């Protein structure tokens, strides 16, 4: 991250996969501070599993950053047995949206805010489109085959047990509904204002090619969003979920994976706790 001070309109930062159920990661959130009073923060999902933890973290961040924008991850949507809030599926998501609104956090259900920084204006569009098992491992033609491969390898996402799609019959049916609604909203946006697309999952499959366990890719997005970064006027895409922070480019568009990840992961990357902030705009060399 650049050490330069915030310019006019502040800096647009992003983070994701804070996983504050780990005390070490909770301390990272406690240490997150803007560089200036006009700085914005994107939170691209997976703050934690418990509603109380999500509320705590977003409360801390809204006190510090001028604007906070949130897109849900799969962990927020889990109905974890230790969470007093046992809402499932759409009801849980709606509960989190109302929690965010009470804190002043922008959600995928709100008008997309426009950041007016040095590289702006930029429309910040938090998305929630889910996944539909279309990122299948090589040789798997159907969802059933992909899941069978995952079970055989012992790599099965906990979503299969904790992320309920109620009232939809399946997670892919919920994904289809979210895709239709989100695509319509993006198509209605003024194309003259570039957009930063924010989603927990990568919008294209290529970032999953580096996964150690390729079977896990089926829980990482949908092929239905593969052209969104070219169909719409997109300045950058921000995502998390993979716990592989890096910058890649597809069709000339910058994709930023901004996750913090689990303590065991960030320790392997360098030992010291990460800052938790990635500068998105103004763009900096990395």
Secondary structure, 3 states (H helix, E strand, C coil): CCCCCCCCCCCEEEEECCCCCCHHHHHHHHCCCCCCCCCEEEECCCCCCCHHHHHHHHHHHHHHCCEEEECCCHHHHCCCCCCCCCCCHHHHHHHHHHHHHHHCCECCCCCCEEECCCCCCEEEEECCCCCCCCCCCCCCCCHHHHHHHHHHHCCCCCHHHHCCCCCCCCHHHHHHHHHHHHHHHHHHCCCCCCEEEECCCCCCCHHHHHCCCHHHHHHCCCHHHCCHHHHCCEEEEEECCCCCCEEEEECCEEEEECECCCHHHHHHHHCCCCCCCEEEECCCCC
